[in-house]
Amino acid sequence: MRMTIAARRSTRLGAALLIGLTGCTDLSPLQARLDDLQARMDRLEMASAKATAATTAAQGASAKADQTAGQAMRAAKVNANAIASLEDKIDRMFKRPPPKADSPP
């Protein structure tokens, strides 16, 4: 009698397990969702890589712009000094000498 009860329990458990597993055999919807999630992850990784590349390019352009601005500032200072020097020369060229005092004869 004990074996009969044990045999019935295992038979019932086996039947329940078999019924439960047959409901899980159709994995295509789950596989479709996994494929969709994988495709989304791939797109996000590509977008992230593009954003990283764009950031790197923008940083490079910013550094180049800073360098160009520094060169322009140095050139502007050199030009301002040259202009001031020329103005000084022109002022000295056209400056009238002070009148000479006439000496008495």
C-alpha positions as CSV (number, residue, x, y, z in Angstrom):
1,M,0.0,0.0,0.0
2,R,2.9,2.3,0.7
3,M,4.3,1.8,-2.7
4,T,0.9,2.4,-4.2
5,I,0.7,5.8,-2.5
6,A,4.2,6.6,-3.5
7,A,3.7,5.5,-7.0
8,R,0.5,7.6,-7.3
9,R,2.2,10.6,-6.0
10,S,5.1,10.3,-8.4
11,T,2.7,9.7,-11.2
12,R,0.6,12.7,-10.3
13,L,3.8,14.8,-9.9
14,G,5.1,13.5,-13.3
15,A,1.8,14.4,-14.9
16,A,1.7,17.8,-13.4
17,L,5.3,18.4,-14.5
18,L,4.5,17.2,-18.0
19,I,1.5,19.5,-18.2
20,G,3.5,22.4,-16.9
21,L,6.4,21.8,-19.3
22,T,4.1,21.6,-22.3
23,G,2.9,25.1,-21.6
24,C,6.5,26.3,-21.7
25,T,7.4,24.7,-24.9
26,D,6.2,27.6,-27.0
27,L,9.2,29.9,-26.4
28,S,8.8,31.9,-29.6
29,P,7.1,35.0,-28.0
30,L,9.8,35.1,-25.3
31,Q,12.5,34.6,-28.0
32,A,11.0,37.4,-30.0
33,R,11.1,39.7,-27.0
34,L,14.7,38.8,-26.3
35,D,15.6,39.5,-30.0
36,D,13.8,42.9,-29.8
37,L,15.7,43.8,-26.6
38,Q,19.0,42.7,-28.2
39,A,18.2,44.9,-31.2
40,R,17.4,47.8,-29.0
41,M,20.7,47.3,-27.0
42,D,22.6,47.2,-30.3
43,R,21.0,50.5,-31.4
44,L,21.8,52.1,-28.1
45,E,25.4,50.9,-28.2
46,M,25.7,52.4,-31.7
47,A,24.2,55.7,-30.6
48,S,26.5,55.8,-27.6
49,A,29.5,55.1,-29.7
50,K,28.4,57.9,-32.1
51,A,27.9,60.3,-29.2
52,T,31.3,59.5,-27.8
53,A,32.9,60.1,-31.2
54,A,31.1,63.4,-31.6
55,T,32.2,64.4,-28.1
56,T,35.8,63.6,-29.0
57,A,35.6,65.5,-32.2
58,A,34.0,68.5,-30.5
59,Q,36.8,68.5,-27.9
60,G,39.4,68.4,-30.6
61,A,37.7,71.3,-32.4
62,S,37.5,73.3,-29.2
63,A,41.2,72.8,-28.5
64,K,42.0,73.9,-32.1
65,A,39.8,76.9,-31.7
66,D,41.6,77.8,-28.4
67,Q,44.9,77.5,-30.2
68,T,43.8,79.7,-33.1
69,A,42.4,82.3,-30.7
70,G,45.7,82.4,-28.8
71,Q,47.6,82.9,-32.1
72,A,45.2,85.7,-33.0
73,M,45.7,87.4,-29.7
74,R,49.5,87.2,-30.0
75,A,49.3,88.6,-33.5
76,A,47.0,91.4,-32.4
77,K,49.5,92.4,-29.6
78,V,52.4,92.4,-32.1
79,N,50.3,94.6,-34.5
80,A,49.3,97.0,-31.7
81,N,52.9,97.4,-30.6
82,A,54.0,98.0,-34.2
83,I,51.2,100.6,-34.7
84,A,52.2,102.4,-31.5
85,S,55.8,102.5,-32.6
86,L,54.9,103.9,-36.0
87,E,52.6,106.6,-34.4
88,D,55.5,107.6,-32.2
89,K,57.8,107.9,-35.1
90,I,55.3,110.0,-37.1
91,D,54.7,112.2,-34.1
92,R,58.5,112.8,-33.8
93,M,58.8,113.5,-37.5
94,F,56.2,116.3,-37.5
95,K,57.0,117.8,-34.2
96,R,58.3,121.3,-34.6
97,P,61.5,122.0,-32.9
98,P,61.3,124.7,-30.3
99,P,62.1,128.2,-31.7
100,K,65.7,129.2,-31.2
101,A,66.2,132.2,-29.1
102,D,67.8,135.0,-31.1
103,S,71.0,136.0,-29.6
104,P,71.7,139.7,-29.3
105,P,74.3,141.1,-31.8
